[in-house]
Amino acid sequence: MSKFLKVKCACGNEQNIFSNASLPVSCLVCNTQLTQSSGSRVRVLEGKAKVLEVL
Ligand SMILES: [Zn+2]
């Protein structure tokens, strides 16, 4: 089951990402890579982004 994660980038931007995105997700503002895909799940890169909420 797919979910949305609300993540906050180190630059302050908040955006929603798919928890099962198969491609890395970058911040829409500063273009920093926020996640890495491991298998079918997304791993939020520590120090780059923080999960605020699971939607
Ligand atoms: Zn950013």
mmCIF file of the protein (N, C-alpha, C, O) and its ligand, coordinates in Angstrom:
data_MODEL
# 
_entry.id   MODEL 
# 
loop_
_entity.id 
_entity.type 
_entity.pdbx_number_of_molecules 
1 polymer     1 
2 non-polymer 1 
# 
_entity_poly.entity_id                      1 
_entity_poly.type                           'polypeptide(L)' 
_entity_poly.nstd_linkage                   no 
_entity_poly.nstd_monomer                   no 
_entity_poly.pdbx_seq_one_letter_code       MSKFLKVKCACGNEQNIFSNASLPVSCLVCNTQLTQSSGSRVRVLEGKAKVLEVL 
_entity_poly.pdbx_seq_one_letter_code_can   MSKFLKVKCACGNEQNIFSNASLPVSCLVCNTQLTQSSGSRVRVLEGKAKVLEVL 
_entity_poly.pdbx_strand_id                 A 
# 
loop_
_entity_poly_seq.entity_id 
_entity_poly_seq.num 
_entity_poly_seq.mon_id 
_entity_poly_seq.hetero 
1 1  MET n 
1 2  SER n 
1 3  LYS n 
1 4  PHE n 
1 5  LEU n 
1 6  LYS n 
1 7  VAL n 
1 8  LYS n 
1 9  CYS n 
1 10 ALA n 
1 11 CYS n 
1 12 GLY n 
1 13 ASN n 
1 14 GLU n 
1 15 GLN n 
1 16 ASN n 
1 17 ILE n 
1 18 PHE n 
1 19 SER n 
1 20 ASN n 
1 21 ALA n 
1 22 SER n 
1 23 LEU n 
1 24 PRO n 
1 25 VAL n 
1 26 SER n 
1 27 CYS n 
1 28 LEU n 
1 29 VAL n 
1 30 CYS n 
1 31 ASN n 
1 32 THR n 
1 33 GLN n 
1 34 LEU n 
1 35 THR n 
1 36 GLN n 
1 37 SER n 
1 38 SER n 
1 39 GLY n 
1 40 SER n 
1 41 ARG n 
1 42 VAL n 
1 43 ARG n 
1 44 VAL n 
1 45 LEU n 
1 46 GLU n 
1 47 GLY n 
1 48 LYS n 
1 49 ALA n 
1 50 LYS n 
1 51 VAL n 
1 52 LEU n 
1 53 GLU n 
1 54 VAL n 
1 55 LEU n 
# 
loop_
_struct_asym.id 
_struct_asym.entity_id 
A 1 
B 2 
# 
loop_
_chem_comp.id 
_chem_comp.type 
_chem_comp.mon_nstd_flag 
ALA 'L-peptide linking' y 
ARG 'L-peptide linking' y 
ASN 'L-peptide linking' y 
CYS 'L-peptide linking' y 
GLN 'L-peptide linking' y 
GLU 'L-peptide linking' y 
GLY 'peptide linking'   y 
ILE 'L-peptide linking' y 
LEU 'L-peptide linking' y 
LYS 'L-peptide linking' y 
MET 'L-peptide linking' y 
PHE 'L-peptide linking' y 
PRO 'L-peptide linking' y 
SER 'L-peptide linking' y 
THR 'L-peptide linking' y 
VAL 'L-peptide linking' y 
ZN  non-polymer         . 
# 
_pdbx_entity_nonpoly.entity_id   2 
_pdbx_entity_nonpoly.name        ? 
_pdbx_entity_nonpoly.comp_id     ZN 
# 
_pdbx_nonpoly_scheme.asym_id         B 
_pdbx_nonpoly_scheme.entity_id       2 
_pdbx_nonpoly_scheme.mon_id          ZN 
_pdbx_nonpoly_scheme.ndb_seq_num     1 
_pdbx_nonpoly_scheme.pdb_seq_num     101 
_pdbx_nonpoly_scheme.auth_seq_num    101 
_pdbx_nonpoly_scheme.pdb_mon_id      ZN 
_pdbx_nonpoly_scheme.auth_mon_id     ZN 
_pdbx_nonpoly_scheme.pdb_strand_id   A 
_pdbx_nonpoly_scheme.pdb_ins_code    . 
# 
loop_
_atom_site.group_PDB 
_atom_site.id 
_atom_site.type_symbol 
_atom_site.label_atom_id 
_atom_site.label_alt_id 
_atom_site.label_comp_id 
_atom_site.label_asym_id 
_atom_site.label_entity_id 
_atom_site.label_seq_id 
_atom_site.pdbx_PDB_ins_code 
_atom_site.Cartn_x 
_atom_site.Cartn_y 
_atom_site.Cartn_z 
_atom_site.occupancy 
_atom_site.B_iso_or_equiv 
_atom_site.pdbx_formal_charge 
_atom_site.auth_seq_id 
_atom_site.auth_comp_id 
_atom_site.auth_asym_id 
_atom_site.auth_atom_id 
_atom_site.pdbx_PDB_model_num 
ATOM   1   N  N  . MET A 1 1  ? 0.841  -1.190 0.000  1.00 0.00 ? 1   MET A N  1 
ATOM   2   C  CA . MET A 1 1  ? 0.000  0.000  0.000  1.00 0.00 ? 1   MET A CA 1 
ATOM   3   C  C  . MET A 1 1  ? 0.882  1.248  0.000  1.00 0.00 ? 1   MET A C  1 
ATOM   4   O  O  . MET A 1 1  ? 1.807  1.380  0.802  1.00 0.00 ? 1   MET A O  1 
ATOM   5   N  N  . SER A 1 2  ? 0.579  2.131  -0.895 1.00 0.00 ? 2   SER A N  1 
ATOM   6   C  CA . SER A 1 2  ? 1.410  3.321  -0.990 1.00 0.00 ? 2   SER A CA 1 
ATOM   7   C  C  . SER A 1 2  ? 0.881  4.419  -0.087 1.00 0.00 ? 2   SER A C  1 
ATOM   8   O  O  . SER A 1 2  ? -0.320 4.555  0.144  1.00 0.00 ? 2   SER A O  1 
ATOM   9   N  N  . LYS A 1 3  ? 1.810  5.177  0.400  1.00 0.00 ? 3   LYS A N  1 
ATOM   10  C  CA . LYS A 1 3  ? 1.464  6.274  1.285  1.00 0.00 ? 3   LYS A CA 1 
ATOM   11  C  C  . LYS A 1 3  ? 2.239  7.507  0.843  1.00 0.00 ? 3   LYS A C  1 
ATOM   12  O  O  . LYS A 1 3  ? 3.190  7.429  0.065  1.00 0.00 ? 3   LYS A O  1 
ATOM   13  N  N  . PHE A 1 4  ? 1.808  8.617  1.353  1.00 0.00 ? 4   PHE A N  1 
ATOM   14  C  CA . PHE A 1 4  ? 2.565  9.838  1.158  1.00 0.00 ? 4   PHE A CA 1 
ATOM   15  C  C  . PHE A 1 4  ? 3.333  10.169 2.429  1.00 0.00 ? 4   PHE A C  1 
ATOM   16  O  O  . PHE A 1 4  ? 2.836  9.997  3.543  1.00 0.00 ? 4   PHE A O  1 
ATOM   17  N  N  . LEU A 1 5  ? 4.518  10.632 2.240  1.00 0.00 ? 5   LEU A N  1 
ATOM   18  C  CA . LEU A 1 5  ? 5.286  11.140 3.363  1.00 0.00 ? 5   LEU A CA 1 
ATOM   19  C  C  . LEU A 1 5  ? 5.435  12.633 3.189  1.00 0.00 ? 5   LEU A C  1 
ATOM   20  O  O  . LEU A 1 5  ? 5.686  13.121 2.087  1.00 0.00 ? 5   LEU A O  1 
ATOM   21  N  N  . LYS A 1 6  ? 5.283  13.340 4.259  1.00 0.00 ? 6   LYS A N  1 
ATOM   22  C  CA . LYS A 1 6  ? 5.549  14.767 4.228  1.00 0.00 ? 6   LYS A CA 1 
ATOM   23  C  C  . LYS A 1 6  ? 6.953  14.963 4.772  1.00 0.00 ? 6   LYS A C  1 
ATOM   24  O  O  . LYS A 1 6  ? 7.237  14.637 5.924  1.00 0.00 ? 6   LYS A O  1 
ATOM   25  N  N  . VAL A 1 7  ? 7.814  15.491 3.945  1.00 0.00 ? 7   VAL A N  1 
ATOM   26  C  CA . VAL A 1 7  ? 9.195  15.660 4.375  1.00 0.00 ? 7   VAL A CA 1 
ATOM   27  C  C  . VAL A 1 7  ? 9.581  17.136 4.325  1.00 0.00 ? 7   VAL A C  1 
ATOM   28  O  O  . VAL A 1 7  ? 9.027  17.934 3.570  1.00 0.00 ? 7   VAL A O  1 
ATOM   29  N  N  . LYS A 1 8  ? 10.535 17.446 5.149  1.00 0.00 ? 8   LYS A N  1 
ATOM   30  C  CA . LYS A 1 8  ? 11.036 18.806 5.181  1.00 0.00 ? 8   LYS A CA 1 
ATOM   31  C  C  . LYS A 1 8  ? 12.519 18.781 4.841  1.00 0.00 ? 8   LYS A C  1 
ATOM   32  O  O  . LYS A 1 8  ? 13.314 18.090 5.476  1.00 0.00 ? 8   LYS A O  1 
ATOM   33  N  N  . CYS A 1 9  ? 12.859 19.544 3.834  1.00 0.00 ? 9   CYS A N  1 
ATOM   34  C  CA . CYS A 1 9  ? 14.244 19.640 3.407  1.00 0.00 ? 9   CYS A CA 1 
ATOM   35  C  C  . CYS A 1 9  ? 15.017 20.531 4.370  1.00 0.00 ? 9   CYS A C  1 
ATOM   36  O  O  . CYS A 1 9  ? 14.430 21.321 5.110  1.00 0.00 ? 9   CYS A O  1 
ATOM   37  N  N  . ALA A 1 10 ? 16.334 20.396 4.352  1.00 0.00 ? 10  ALA A N  1 
ATOM   38  C  CA . ALA A 1 10 ? 17.170 21.240 5.203  1.00 0.00 ? 10  ALA A CA 1 
ATOM   39  C  C  . ALA A 1 10 ? 17.006 22.716 4.857  1.00 0.00 ? 10  ALA A C  1 
ATOM   40  O  O  . ALA A 1 10 ? 17.279 23.575 5.696  1.00 0.00 ? 10  ALA A O  1 
ATOM   41  N  N  . CYS A 1 11 ? 16.563 23.030 3.632  1.00 0.00 ? 11  CYS A N  1 
ATOM   42  C  CA . CYS A 1 11 ? 16.378 24.433 3.231  1.00 0.00 ? 11  CYS A CA 1 
ATOM   43  C  C  . CYS A 1 11 ? 15.061 25.001 3.746  1.00 0.00 ? 11  CYS A C  1 
ATOM   44  O  O  . CYS A 1 11 ? 14.806 26.199 3.623  1.00 0.00 ? 11  CYS A O  1 
ATOM   45  N  N  . GLY A 1 12 ? 14.231 24.143 4.319  1.00 0.00 ? 12  GLY A N  1 
ATOM   46  C  CA . GLY A 1 12 ? 12.976 24.625 4.878  1.00 0.00 ? 12  GLY A CA 1 
ATOM   47  C  C  . GLY A 1 12 ? 11.761 24.272 4.039  1.00 0.00 ? 12  GLY A C  1 
ATOM   48  O  O  . GLY A 1 12 ? 10.626 24.414 4.494  1.00 0.00 ? 12  GLY A O  1 
ATOM   49  N  N  . ASN A 1 13 ? 11.990 23.817 2.826  1.00 0.00 ? 13  ASN A N  1 
ATOM   50  C  CA . ASN A 1 13 ? 10.880 23.448 1.957  1.00 0.00 ? 13  ASN A CA 1 
ATOM   51  C  C  . ASN A 1 13 ? 10.218 22.158 2.441  1.00 0.00 ? 13  ASN A C  1 
ATOM   52  O  O  . ASN A 1 13 ? 10.891 21.199 2.819  1.00 0.00 ? 13  ASN A O  1 
ATOM   53  N  N  . GLU A 1 14 ? 8.895  22.159 2.421  1.00 0.00 ? 14  GLU A N  1 
ATOM   54  C  CA . GLU A 1 14 ? 8.172  20.945 2.762  1.00 0.00 ? 14  GLU A CA 1 
ATOM   55  C  C  . GLU A 1 14 ? 7.486  20.419 1.522  1.00 0.00 ? 14  GLU A C  1 
ATOM   56  O  O  . GLU A 1 14 ? 6.864  21.179 0.779  1.00 0.00 ? 14  GLU A O  1 
ATOM   57  N  N  . GLN A 1 15 ? 7.596  19.137 1.299  1.00 0.00 ? 15  GLN A N  1 
ATOM   58  C  CA . GLN A 1 15 ? 6.882  18.566 0.166  1.00 0.00 ? 15  GLN A CA 1 
ATOM   59  C  C  . GLN A 1 15 ? 6.460  17.140 0.457  1.00 0.00 ? 15  GLN A C  1 
ATOM   60  O  O  . GLN A 1 15 ? 7.021  16.466 1.320  1.00 0.00 ? 15  GLN A O  1 
ATOM   61  N  N  . ASN A 1 16 ? 5.460  16.702 -0.284 1.00 0.00 ? 16  ASN A N  1 
ATOM   62  C  CA . ASN A 1 16 ? 4.943  15.354 -0.114 1.00 0.00 ? 16  ASN A CA 1 
ATOM   63  C  C  . ASN A 1 16 ? 5.578  14.434 -1.145 1.00 0.00 ? 16  ASN A C  1 
ATOM   64  O  O  . ASN A 1 16 ? 5.681  14.775 -2.324 1.00 0.00 ? 16  ASN A O  1 
ATOM   65  N  N  . ILE A 1 17 ? 5.998  13.277 -0.690 1.00 0.00 ? 17  ILE A N  1 
ATOM   66  C  CA . ILE A 1 17 ? 6.565  12.302 -1.614 1.00 0.00 ? 17  ILE A CA 1 
ATOM   67  C  C  . ILE A 1 17 ? 5.861  10.969 -1.423 1.00 0.00 ? 17  ILE A C  1 
ATOM   68  O  O  . ILE A 1 17 ? 5.301  10.680 -0.366 1.00 0.00 ? 17  ILE A O  1 
ATOM   69  N  N  . PHE A 1 18 ? 5.906  10.176 -2.465 1.00 0.00 ? 18  PHE A N  1 
ATOM   70  C  CA . PHE A 1 18 ? 5.351  8.831  -2.410 1.00 0.00 ? 18  PHE A CA 1 
ATOM   71  C  C  . PHE A 1 18 ? 6.275  7.923  -1.610 1.00 0.00 ? 18  PHE A C  1 
ATOM   72  O  O  . PHE A 1 18 ? 7.489  7.944  -1.812 1.00 0.00 ? 18  PHE A O  1 
ATOM   73  N  N  . SER A 1 19 ? 5.726  7.143  -0.725 1.00 0.00 ? 19  SER A N  1 
ATOM   74  C  CA . SER A 1 19 ? 6.566  6.258  0.077  1.00 0.00 ? 19  SER A CA 1 
ATOM   75  C  C  . SER A 1 19 ? 7.139  5.116  -0.752 1.00 0.00 ? 19  SER A C  1 
ATOM   76  O  O  . SER A 1 19 ? 8.076  4.442  -0.323 1.00 0.00 ? 19  SER A O  1 
ATOM   77  N  N  . ASN A 1 20 ? 6.579  4.896  -1.940 1.00 0.00 ? 20  ASN A N  1 
ATOM   78  C  CA . ASN A 1 20 ? 7.112  3.811  -2.763 1.00 0.00 ? 20  ASN A CA 1 
ATOM   79  C  C  . ASN A 1 20 ? 7.643  4.326  -4.098 1.00 0.00 ? 20  ASN A C  1 
ATOM   80  O  O  . ASN A 1 20 ? 7.663  3.593  -5.087 1.00 0.00 ? 20  ASN A O  1 
ATOM   81  N  N  . ALA A 1 21 ? 8.066  5.562  -4.122 1.00 0.00 ? 21  ALA A N  1 
ATOM   82  C  CA . ALA A 1 21 ? 8.644  6.113  -5.340 1.00 0.00 ? 21  ALA A CA 1 
ATOM   83  C  C  . ALA A 1 21 ? 9.861  5.279  -5.733 1.00 0.00 ? 21  ALA A C  1 
ATOM   84  O  O  . ALA A 1 21 ? 10.672 4.899  -4.888 1.00 0.00 ? 21  ALA A O  1 
ATOM   85  N  N  . SER A 1 22 ? 9.969  5.005  -7.018 1.00 0.00 ? 22  SER A N  1 
ATOM   86  C  CA . SER A 1 22 ? 11.070 4.147  -7.455 1.00 0.00 ? 22  SER A CA 1 
ATOM   87  C  C  . SER A 1 22 ? 12.289 4.958  -7.877 1.00 0.00 ? 22  SER A C  1 
ATOM   88  O  O  . SER A 1 22 ? 13.361 4.403  -8.120 1.00 0.00 ? 22  SER A O  1 
ATOM   89  N  N  . LEU A 1 23 ? 12.119 6.263  -7.961 1.00 0.00 ? 23  LEU A N  1 
ATOM   90  C  CA . LEU A 1 23 ? 13.243 7.126  -8.316 1.00 0.00 ? 23  LEU A CA 1 
ATOM   91  C  C  . LEU A 1 23 ? 13.556 8.052  -7.152 1.00 0.00 ? 23  LEU A C  1 
ATOM   92  O  O  . LEU A 1 23 ? 12.672 8.398  -6.368 1.00 0.00 ? 23  LEU A O  1 
ATOM   93  N  N  . PRO A 1 24 ? 14.814 8.451  -7.044 1.00 0.00 ? 24  PRO A N  1 
ATOM   94  C  CA . PRO A 1 24 ? 15.144 9.411  -5.989 1.00 0.00 ? 24  PRO A CA 1 
ATOM   95  C  C  . PRO A 1 24 ? 14.343 10.690 -6.153 1.00 0.00 ? 24  PRO A C  1 
ATOM   96  O  O  . PRO A 1 24 ? 14.085 11.134 -7.272 1.00 0.00 ? 24  PRO A O  1 
ATOM   97  N  N  . VAL A 1 25 ? 13.959 11.271 -5.047 1.00 0.00 ? 25  VAL A N  1 
ATOM   98  C  CA . VAL A 1 25 ? 13.192 12.504 -5.068 1.00 0.00 ? 25  VAL A CA 1 
ATOM   99  C  C  . VAL A 1 25 ? 14.100 13.660 -4.653 1.00 0.00 ? 25  VAL A C  1 
ATOM   100 O  O  . VAL A 1 25 ? 14.839 13.572 -3.672 1.00 0.00 ? 25  VAL A O  1 
ATOM   101 N  N  . SER A 1 26 ? 14.026 14.736 -5.417 1.00 0.00 ? 26  SER A N  1 
ATOM   102 C  CA . SER A 1 26 ? 14.822 15.913 -5.092 1.00 0.00 ? 26  SER A CA 1 
ATOM   103 C  C  . SER A 1 26 ? 13.932 17.033 -4.596 1.00 0.00 ? 26  SER A C  1 
ATOM   104 O  O  . SER A 1 26 ? 12.753 17.106 -4.940 1.00 0.00 ? 26  SER A O  1 
ATOM   105 N  N  . CYS A 1 27 ? 14.505 17.900 -3.789 1.00 0.00 ? 27  CYS A N  1 
ATOM   106 C  CA . CYS A 1 27 ? 13.784 19.073 -3.304 1.00 0.00 ? 27  CYS A CA 1 
ATOM   107 C  C  . CYS A 1 27 ? 13.436 19.966 -4.481 1.00 0.00 ? 27  CYS A C  1 
ATOM   108 O  O  . CYS A 1 27 ? 14.254 20.197 -5.372 1.00 0.00 ? 27  CYS A O  1 
ATOM   109 N  N  . LEU A 1 28 ? 12.199 20.467 -4.467 1.00 0.00 ? 28  LEU A N  1 
ATOM   110 C  CA . LEU A 1 28 ? 11.740 21.314 -5.569 1.00 0.00 ? 28  LEU A CA 1 
ATOM   111 C  C  . LEU A 1 28 ? 12.351 22.706 -5.512 1.00 0.00 ? 28  LEU A C  1 
ATOM   112 O  O  . LEU A 1 28 ? 12.345 23.436 -6.504 1.00 0.00 ? 28  LEU A O  1 
ATOM   113 N  N  . VAL A 1 29 ? 12.865 23.064 -4.373 1.00 0.00 ? 29  VAL A N  1 
ATOM   114 C  CA . VAL A 1 29 ? 13.417 24.403 -4.200 1.00 0.00 ? 29  VAL A CA 1 
ATOM   115 C  C  . VAL A 1 29 ? 14.929 24.429 -4.423 1.00 0.00 ? 29  VAL A C  1 
ATOM   116 O  O  . VAL A 1 29 ? 15.428 25.198 -5.244 1.00 0.00 ? 29  VAL A O  1 
ATOM   117 N  N  . CYS A 1 30 ? 15.651 23.587 -3.689 1.00 0.00 ? 30  CYS A N  1 
ATOM   118 C  CA . CYS A 1 30 ? 17.116 23.656 -3.760 1.00 0.00 ? 30  CYS A CA 1 
ATOM   119 C  C  . CYS A 1 30 ? 17.727 22.482 -4.512 1.00 0.00 ? 30  CYS A C  1 
ATOM   120 O  O  . CYS A 1 30 ? 18.943 22.417 -4.692 1.00 0.00 ? 30  CYS A O  1 
ATOM   121 N  N  . ASN A 1 31 ? 16.878 21.554 -4.950 1.00 0.00 ? 31  ASN A N  1 
ATOM   122 C  CA . ASN A 1 31 ? 17.340 20.450 -5.787 1.00 0.00 ? 31  ASN A CA 1 
ATOM   123 C  C  . ASN A 1 31 ? 18.220 19.429 -5.078 1.00 0.00 ? 31  ASN A C  1 
ATOM   124 O  O  . ASN A 1 31 ? 18.848 18.591 -5.725 1.00 0.00 ? 31  ASN A O  1 
ATOM   125 N  N  . THR A 1 32 ? 18.266 19.496 -3.774 1.00 0.00 ? 32  THR A N  1 
ATOM   126 C  CA . THR A 1 32 ? 18.999 18.486 -3.017 1.00 0.00 ? 32  THR A CA 1 
ATOM   127 C  C  . THR A 1 32 ? 18.269 17.154 -3.102 1.00 0.00 ? 32  THR A C  1 
ATOM   128 O  O  . THR A 1 32 ? 17.041 17.102 -3.034 1.00 0.00 ? 32  THR A O  1 
ATOM   129 N  N  . GLN A 1 33 ? 19.027 16.090 -3.249 1.00 0.00 ? 33  GLN A N  1 
ATOM   130 C  CA . GLN A 1 33 ? 18.396 14.775 -3.238 1.00 0.00 ? 33  GLN A CA 1 
ATOM   131 C  C  . GLN A 1 33 ? 17.942 14.448 -1.828 1.00 0.00 ? 33  GLN A C  1 
ATOM   132 O  O  . GLN A 1 33 ? 18.730 14.474 -0.882 1.00 0.00 ? 33  GLN A O  1 
ATOM   133 N  N  . LEU A 1 34 ? 16.659 14.141 -1.703 1.00 0.00 ? 34  LEU A N  1 
ATOM   134 C  CA . LEU A 1 34 ? 16.083 13.928 -0.379 1.00 0.00 ? 34  LEU A CA 1 
ATOM   135 C  C  . LEU A 1 34 ? 15.927 12.461 -0.020 1.00 0.00 ? 34  LEU A C  1 
ATOM   136 O  O  . LEU A 1 34 ? 15.974 12.085 1.152  1.00 0.00 ? 34  LEU A O  1 
ATOM   137 N  N  . THR A 1 35 ? 15.745 11.653 -1.025 1.00 0.00 ? 35  THR A N  1 
ATOM   138 C  CA . THR A 1 35 ? 15.492 10.238 -0.750 1.00 0.00 ? 35  THR A CA 1 
ATOM   139 C  C  . THR A 1 35 ? 16.304 9.343  -1.666 1.00 0.00 ? 35  THR A C  1 
ATOM   140 O  O  . THR A 1 35 ? 16.824 9.751  -2.704 1.00 0.00 ? 35  THR A O  1 
ATOM   141 N  N  . GLN A 1 36 ? 16.381 8.111  -1.222 1.00 0.00 ? 36  GLN A N  1 
ATOM   142 C  CA . GLN A 1 36 ? 17.054 7.092  -1.979 1.00 0.00 ? 36  GLN A CA 1 
ATOM   143 C  C  . GLN A 1 36 ? 16.094 5.913  -2.005 1.00 0.00 ? 36  GLN A C  1 
ATOM   144 O  O  . GLN A 1 36 ? 15.416 5.640  -1.015 1.00 0.00 ? 36  GLN A O  1 
ATOM   145 N  N  . SER A 1 37 ? 16.034 5.226  -3.110 1.00 0.00 ? 37  SER A N  1 
ATOM   146 C  CA . SER A 1 37 ? 15.155 4.075  -3.159 1.00 0.00 ? 37  SER A CA 1 
ATOM   147 C  C  . SER A 1 37 ? 15.929 2.831  -2.782 1.00 0.00 ? 37  SER A C  1 
ATOM   148 O  O  . SER A 1 37 ? 17.000 2.559  -3.325 1.00 0.00 ? 37  SER A O  1 
ATOM   149 N  N  . SER A 1 38 ? 15.376 2.081  -1.849 1.00 0.00 ? 38  SER A N  1 
ATOM   150 C  CA . SER A 1 38 ? 15.981 0.801  -1.520 1.00 0.00 ? 38  SER A CA 1 
ATOM   151 C  C  . SER A 1 38 ? 14.904 -0.242 -1.697 1.00 0.00 ? 38  SER A C  1 
ATOM   152 O  O  . SER A 1 38 ? 13.975 -0.328 -0.894 1.00 0.00 ? 38  SER A O  1 
ATOM   153 N  N  . GLY A 1 39 ? 15.025 -1.031 -2.741 1.00 0.00 ? 39  GLY A N  1 
ATOM   154 C  CA . GLY A 1 39 ? 13.963 -1.963 -3.058 1.00 0.00 ? 39  GLY A CA 1 
ATOM   155 C  C  . GLY A 1 39 ? 12.753 -1.191 -3.501 1.00 0.00 ? 39  GLY A C  1 
ATOM   156 O  O  . GLY A 1 39 ? 12.835 -0.365 -4.410 1.00 0.00 ? 39  GLY A O  1 
ATOM   157 N  N  . SER A 1 40 ? 11.631 -1.449 -2.871 1.00 0.00 ? 40  SER A N  1 
ATOM   158 C  CA . SER A 1 40 ? 10.402 -0.769 -3.269 1.00 0.00 ? 40  SER A CA 1 
ATOM   159 C  C  . SER A 1 40 ? 10.050 0.346  -2.311 1.00 0.00 ? 40  SER A C  1 
ATOM   160 O  O  . SER A 1 40 ? 9.003  0.983  -2.429 1.00 0.00 ? 40  SER A O  1 
ATOM   161 N  N  . ARG A 1 41 ? 10.946 0.575  -1.355 1.00 0.00 ? 41  ARG A N  1 
ATOM   162 C  CA . ARG A 1 41 ? 10.632 1.603  -0.373 1.00 0.00 ? 41  ARG A CA 1 
ATOM   163 C  C  . ARG A 1 41 ? 11.611 2.770  -0.453 1.00 0.00 ? 41  ARG A C  1 
ATOM   164 O  O  . ARG A 1 41 ? 12.754 2.633  -0.888 1.00 0.00 ? 41  ARG A O  1 
ATOM   165 N  N  . VAL A 1 42 ? 11.126 3.888  -0.028 1.00 0.00 ? 42  VAL A N  1 
ATOM   166 C  CA . VAL A 1 42 ? 11.937 5.096  -0.044 1.00 0.00 ? 42  VAL A CA 1 
ATOM   167 C  C  . VAL A 1 42 ? 12.630 5.269  1.301  1.00 0.00 ? 42  VAL A C  1 
ATOM   168 O  O  . VAL A 1 42 ? 12.037 5.081  2.363  1.00 0.00 ? 42  VAL A O  1 
ATOM   169 N  N  . ARG A 1 43 ? 13.876 5.626  1.221  1.00 0.00 ? 43  ARG A N  1 
ATOM   170 C  CA . ARG A 1 43 ? 14.602 5.930  2.450  1.00 0.00 ? 43  ARG A CA 1 
ATOM   171 C  C  . ARG A 1 43 ? 14.945 7.415  2.417  1.00 0.00 ? 43  ARG A C  1 
ATOM   172 O  O  . ARG A 1 43 ? 15.562 7.904  1.471  1.00 0.00 ? 43  ARG A O  1 
ATOM   173 N  N  . VAL A 1 44 ? 14.542 8.106  3.444  1.00 0.00 ? 44  VAL A N  1 
ATOM   174 C  CA . VAL A 1 44 ? 14.845 9.530  3.512  1.00 0.00 ? 44  VAL A CA 1 
ATOM   175 C  C  . VAL A 1 44 ? 16.285 9.687  3.986  1.00 0.00 ? 44  VAL A C  1 
ATOM   176 O  O  . VAL A 1 44 ? 16.690 9.105  4.992  1.00 0.00 ? 44  VAL A O  1 
ATOM   177 N  N  . LEU A 1 45 ? 17.042 10.475 3.252  1.00 0.00 ? 45  LEU A N  1 
ATOM   178 C  CA . LEU A 1 45 ? 18.451 10.642 3.564  1.00 0.00 ? 45  LEU A CA 1 
ATOM   179 C  C  . LEU A 1 45 ? 18.622 11.466 4.838  1.00 0.00 ? 45  LEU A C  1 
ATOM   180 O  O  . LEU A 1 45 ? 18.119 12.584 4.953  1.00 0.00 ? 45  LEU A O  1 
ATOM   181 N  N  . GLU A 1 46 ? 19.329 10.893 5.766  1.00 0.00 ? 46  GLU A N  1 
ATOM   182 C  CA . GLU A 1 46 ? 19.534 11.573 7.042  1.00 0.00 ? 46  GLU A CA 1 
ATOM   183 C  C  . GLU A 1 46 ? 20.365 12.832 6.864  1.00 0.00 ? 46  GLU A C  1 
ATOM   184 O  O  . GLU A 1 46 ? 21.350 12.842 6.126  1.00 0.00 ? 46  GLU A O  1 
ATOM   185 N  N  . GLY A 1 47 ? 19.963 13.872 7.535  1.00 0.00 ? 47  GLY A N  1 
ATOM   186 C  CA . GLY A 1 47 ? 20.689 15.130 7.438  1.00 0.00 ? 47  GLY A CA 1 
ATOM   187 C  C  . GLY A 1 47 ? 20.243 15.988 6.268  1.00 0.00 ? 47  GLY A C  1 
ATOM   188 O  O  . GLY A 1 47 ? 20.526 17.185 6.224  1.00 0.00 ? 47  GLY A O  1 
ATOM   189 N  N  . LYS A 1 48 ? 19.540 15.371 5.314  1.00 0.00 ? 48  LYS A N  1 
ATOM   190 C  CA . LYS A 1 48 ? 19.064 16.110 4.140  1.00 0.00 ? 48  LYS A CA 1 
ATOM   191 C  C  . LYS A 1 48 ? 17.600 16.473 4.293  1.00 0.00 ? 48  LYS A C  1 
ATOM   192 O  O  . LYS A 1 48 ? 17.157 17.551 3.896  1.00 0.00 ? 48  LYS A O  1 
ATOM   193 N  N  . ALA A 1 49 ? 16.869 15.552 4.873  1.00 0.00 ? 49  ALA A N  1 
ATOM   194 C  CA . ALA A 1 49 ? 15.427 15.763 4.990  1.00 0.00 ? 49  ALA A CA 1 
ATOM   195 C  C  . ALA A 1 49 ? 14.917 15.040 6.223  1.00 0.00 ? 49  ALA A C  1 
ATOM   196 O  O  . ALA A 1 49 ? 15.539 14.105 6.728  1.00 0.00 ? 49  ALA A O  1 
ATOM   197 N  N  . LYS A 1 50 ? 13.790 15.492 6.684  1.00 0.00 ? 50  LYS A N  1 
ATOM   198 C  CA . LYS A 1 50 ? 13.177 14.929 7.871  1.00 0.00 ? 50  LYS A CA 1 
ATOM   199 C  C  . LYS A 1 50 ? 11.738 14.591 7.543  1.00 0.00 ? 50  LYS A C  1 
ATOM   200 O  O  . LYS A 1 50 ? 11.041 15.376 6.899  1.00 0.00 ? 50  LYS A O  1 
ATOM   201 N  N  . VAL A 1 51 ? 11.292 13.433 7.980  1.00 0.00 ? 51  VAL A N  1 
ATOM   202 C  CA . VAL A 1 51 ? 9.882  13.095 7.791  1.00 0.00 ? 51  VAL A CA 1 
ATOM   203 C  C  . VAL A 1 51 ? 9.064  13.786 8.865  1.00 0.00 ? 51  VAL A C  1 
ATOM   204 O  O  . VAL A 1 51 ? 9.290  13.593 10.060 1.00 0.00 ? 51  VAL A O  1 
ATOM   205 N  N  . LEU A 1 52 ? 8.119  14.588 8.428  1.00 0.00 ? 52  LEU A N  1 
ATOM   206 C  CA . LEU A 1 52 ? 7.277  15.312 9.371  1.00 0.00 ? 52  LEU A CA 1 
ATOM   207 C  C  . LEU A 1 52 ? 6.028  14.517 9.704  1.00 0.00 ? 52  LEU A C  1 
ATOM   208 O  O  . LEU A 1 52 ? 5.529  14.544 10.828 1.00 0.00 ? 52  LEU A O  1 
ATOM   209 N  N  . GLU A 1 53 ? 5.538  13.812 8.696  1.00 0.00 ? 53  GLU A N  1 
ATOM   210 C  CA . GLU A 1 53 ? 4.222  13.206 8.826  1.00 0.00 ? 53  GLU A CA 1 
ATOM   211 C  C  . GLU A 1 53 ? 4.084  12.082 7.810  1.00 0.00 ? 53  GLU A C  1 
ATOM   212 O  O  . GLU A 1 53 ? 4.654  12.147 6.721  1.00 0.00 ? 53  GLU A O  1 
ATOM   213 N  N  . VAL A 1 54 ? 3.335  11.066 8.163  1.00 0.00 ? 54  VAL A N  1 
ATOM   214 C  CA . VAL A 1 54 ? 2.928  10.053 7.202  1.00 0.00 ? 54  VAL A CA 1 
ATOM   215 C  C  . VAL A 1 54 ? 1.463  10.313 6.899  1.00 0.00 ? 54  VAL A C  1 
ATOM   216 O  O  . VAL A 1 54 ? 0.616  10.266 7.792  1.00 0.00 ? 54  VAL A O  1 
ATOM   217 N  N  . LEU A 1 55 ? 1.174  10.584 5.652  1.00 0.00 ? 55  LEU A N  1 
ATOM   218 C  CA . LEU A 1 55 ? -0.187 10.997 5.306  1.00 0.00 ? 55  LEU A CA 1 
ATOM   219 C  C  . LEU A 1 55 ? -1.052 9.815  4.878  1.00 0.00 ? 55  LEU A C  1 
ATOM   220 O  O  . LEU A 1 55 ? -2.226 9.994  4.554  1.00 0.00 ? 55  LEU A O  1 
HETATM 221 ZN ZN . ZN  B 2 .  ? 15.545 22.089 -0.290 1.00 0.00 2 101 ZN  A ZN 1 
# 
